[in-house]
Amino acid sequence: MKKYGIIPLIFIILISVGFNFYQLGEIRRAESQLAIVNNRVLDNIEQYARWSIRFIDEIQVLRETDNTDDFMRQKIFNHLQDSLNDLLEDYSYFVDLRNENTGNGGVCAETLESLRSIRNVVNNNLQEKFEMNEYQFTANDYLFLQDLEVALQEFLSSIYRIAEANENQLVITIPEEQGENLQRISTNLTELGSRYRHSILLDYEEELLSEEEATTELRGIARNWLDEETLKTLEIQGIQYRNGISHYAAESEELLLWLDAKSGSLRYLEYNPEELKGSGKDINRKEALDIARDFYGNFKEGVFEELKEEFFTYNQEGNGGLVYAFRFTPIENKLRLSSDAFEINVDAGSGKVVRFRNRFHETVVPVDAKGSLAILELHNAEEDVIPLSVESIKEAHKDKFPDMDYQGRAVIRNYYTEFQPRVVKVFFQEIDGQRAALYFDEFTGRELERNYYPYEAF
């Protein structure tokens, strides 16, 4: 019985060994396929990066050759968007394939987020401005694309080195040097997108305050609102980009400050303590106006031919206290510089300034040799282009805004003007029971800005 019992055992062992060899072969084939997939994904990433660089080059060539073919420009731009979408998709797949537990932590994931951010900037912000400018790119657009091309070239070089170091490997690892490169590229792409959204690309070479200088200035300003103990909680943040300016920010639970990183001037203040201590009696409007004027007098930018003073009142959230909100709008060459307005809110109970905003300062309105406004220069318009009349703008928008009340001409600076000065015609229109100010480009009739406007003249 023992003799015959060994035979089945041998048979089982042979079958097991054969099955194991088969499984080993399957594993080897799977490993080979995985290595092929890894190589293919890296190849695709390189390919889409090259295509994106190529389409940016073609856009620049159209500019250099003064090609006016809008259809061709739009077609190439669409190709660029498609290639960036494909690049993001394959790089996302690459991040999923790679074992993130093997060195360099999440550097690839961080780069993925920066690529997604820059893709969104191209597909949304750049696309919107491209269409708004009748399928033309502006100087800032070209500068953005130029900087994006440099970043993509660095990214391509890094991916090539990573592919070279991981040829036929099952698990993609990132060499230390390339991990550092990806980190730097990720930071550059994120900053590039932020700068473009706030039209600060042209400021690369401008000298900014050091963080030490900004910290000293911000703490000095904060002492007017915070005691020494609370001042210790004030956090100074690095350079940020918002609405066309570079600024340093400082924040505590009660106070938020923005300091212009170029001029060192205060751009924004918000003071919101749990309790504002006052004398028990609210100050009147005249007293609040004097406080606002004194505060306004601290700014070297506050010297103009004329100043339009307006105000409204509201009750502050939280404590429900009365607040006087003042707006001082400079007037130069009979134009209201809405871009340079000073907004100063004074708490009636304490007499404290609880909010301040001044987005721009010293906006220059060109004047020609005869002393007339050089409006064409502001708009980059041809000499034979005539500004639209008030009636023509009202007629063009009468279906949407049937009761527009003309308020005069002003200068604004916003995202749609790349934060450069633009002369507009201003109208009031009631919308949803509230008065809104509408700002229309003098030459195109396009609405460039709309905001709730509660201010009244004295």
C-alpha positions, 0 to 999 in steps of 0.5 A: 500500500505504501508503494502505491501511495507514493505515486499520487503524492509524486503526481501532486508534487509535480502538478504543484511545481508545474503550477508554480512555474506557470504562475511565475511565468505569469508574474514575469509577464505581468512585470514585463507588461508593467515595465512597458506601461511605465515606459509608455506613460513616461513616453506619453508625458514627454510627448505631450510636453513637447507638443505643448511647447511646440504650440506655444512656439507657433503662437509666438511665431504668429505674433512675430510675423504679424499674422492676423489670421484669427482662425489660425491663432484660435486653432493653435490655441485649442491644440495647446489646450488639448495637449495640456489636458492630455499631459495632465491626464497621463501625468495623473496616471503616472502618479497613480502608478508610482509607489509614493512610499519610495522616496521624495514623499509627495513631490509628484503629487505636488507637481500634479496639482501645479500642472492642474492649476496651470492647465485651469489658468490656460483653459479658463483665465487665458481663454476668457481674455482671449475671447474678450479681446476678439481672439487676440493675445495681449502683451501679458498673455504672451509673457505668460506663455513665454514663461510657461514654455520655459517651465515646460522645458524644465519639466520635460528635461526632468521627466526625461531624466526620470525615464532614463533612470527607470528604464524597464523598472517595475516601480518608478523611483525619483532620483533625489536631484530630479525630486528637487527639480520637480519641487522647484518646477511645481513652485514656479508653475503655481506662482506663474499661474497666480501672477497671471491671474492677477496681472503681475507678470511684468513686475518680475524685475521690480524691486520689492520690500524685503520680508524684514522691512515689511514685518517692521512696517506691518507691526508698526501699523498694527500697534495702532489697533493691537496691544503689545500682548495681542501684537505677539499673535500677529502672523506675517505672511510672505508675498501674495498676489491680488488684484494687480499688486504684490503685497505682504499680509499680516493677520491675527484674530482681530486684524488683517493688513495688506502692505504694498510690497513695492511702495510700502503703503497700506492697501487693506485693513480690517479690524474686527475685535469681539468688542469695541470699547467706546465712550458709550455715546456714538460720534456723529457723522462730522466727527467720523468724517474728521477721523476718516480725513485724518486717516486719509492724510497719512498717505503720501498718495493723497494729493489730487486736484479734487476729491469727491467725498461720499458716504453711507452707514450700516450696522456692523455684524456681531456687535450691531454697532453703527459704522460710517463708511466713507469713500474719497475718490480722486479727480484728475483732468475731470476724470474720477479715478475710481481705481484709486479711491480710498474707502475708510470705515469708522466705528461710531461707538469707538471712533476706530477705523475698522476697514480701509481699502486703497487698491491703486495709487498714482494712476497716470492718465496721459495728457497730450501736448495740448493738455487734452486727455490722450485717451487713445493711448490708454486704449491702444486704439487707432487714431480714427476710432471715436469713443461711443456716445452715452446714447449709443451705449444706453441703446446697446444695453437697453434690454438688460439695463432699461433705466441707466442713469449716466454719471460721467467718465471714470478710470478703472483698473481690473482683471479685464483691463489687466489692471491697467488704466481704462477710461469708462462711462459710468451709469447707475442702474437698479438691480434686484432692489439695489443701486449698482454702478456699471462701467462701460468701455468707451470704445467697445461698449463692453461692460468691464465692471459692475458693483453695488454702490451704496455711497451718497454725496454729502 
